[in-house]
Amino acid sequence: MCALPAAHTRWMPPAVLAAASLVYLIIQAPACSLPYFWDELGVYAPAILYLVDHKISLLPAAMPVELSRGHPLLYHALMAAGARLVGAGPVSLHGLALGITLSGAWILFLTLRRQAGVWGAAAAALCWLCLPNVFIAANLLLPEIPLALCCYVALWAWGESRMVSYLIACAAALLIKETALVVPLAALGWSLWQRDSLPKLALALTPLLVFGGFLLVQKLQLGWWLNPYHTSAISLKPATLQRKFGRLTDYLMVYQGRMALVGAMLVTGIVAYIRGPRRMLAPWLKLGGIFTVLIAGFTVLNFYMDRYLLILMPVYCVWAGLSVQYWIAQRPAGRWVAVLGGMVIVIAGWYPQQQPVFRYDQALSYRSYVEVQQDAARFLDSLVPAGEAFFVNFPLYNSFEDPRYGYARHRPEATVRWSDTLRYAAVIEPPPTAPDSIPDSAVIRVFSQGNTRVQIYKLRP
């Protein structure tokens, strides 16, 4: 089989990635205009806009605890600074989030070229763009994708002995979210495996001083080390651990067709172990494996949400890129194995998205959800006279808190407290949280799309 000319090898992978990035931007751009959804709407957008309206700061006391939830504030502060530059509406902030996601593809490409080759690096970058959970969260105002990229850069830098880059990336990850505590532990585990010197072992844990500083300031300003909201979610009950572990394994290995991706990587690892060469796969199998095990343990012990596992997706992409490079190196059929295997993985990942399953911010159905919510909020805004209280459940309630959320005018009279004296009510499903006292006969308007429905009630004249 004829090899590609050296010139083609240099420019074709980045050209392919550039074309894919442009297509990705065109496809994703319309979703940037959607209003904020769920945790965007209830937590992150209010927190970021609070900093925009007051003072941008990293200090724990910079915003009310119900907005920060005890998390470090680097992500909030950076997005608030961006909002002051380009605007605080959904289009602007979703656009910034999409830019971060797109940069992730190029970070993977640039950092993997030496170890995985240009085609393996391009495959890892394309895998990042094609993963359904990354695509779905690409323009959402959530910290998980920036966190995942900072953790990846820290792990890559540690594996490449770029200590300054490691310290900066790991410190940034720790100031985005405390989940990054596993990164120094993974670096330490890798160094112990490599039998590194004691000073290097100490250097692996140095970024923990940054998080320790944050905790100390939080203690001085707020009176506690860790937010009770988080510590109360820690459980060692066997039934709880088993349930969370089941959800975790389903998400990592089955949901969104990841069984095909995991299976392909396992097959590649087995073939490489039997036939060689193994040295190309070994470093990231060890470092990424340690990181994955630690994240799994951290996730099972704490409050669980599917999107928290986005932190592992760059590792999946690296493994995928190394697998592609391995098969490309096998002549003559290896390239066809890589191409056809990649097509199967992409198709398997996107087929479940054709089903209108509500899985919060890990299914494309969230987009129809916010469209229905927006239509219902605007209808209610025009229906209910100004100053008259009306009942709405979560997250429809948050639609009326700030017009910058993208739904409707500020309506302080919207309430989640049910009263028999109210004249109007609206309930969005899922979740099904309508008061039992609302009769179905009182429905005057229904907004529906996919598995999302909003019913508007007029309870009395």
Summary of the structure (lengths in Angstrom):
residues: 461
radius of gyration: 24.0
end to end distance: 79.9
largest distance: 80.1
contacts: 1482
relative contact order: 0.11
helix: 69%
strand: 5%
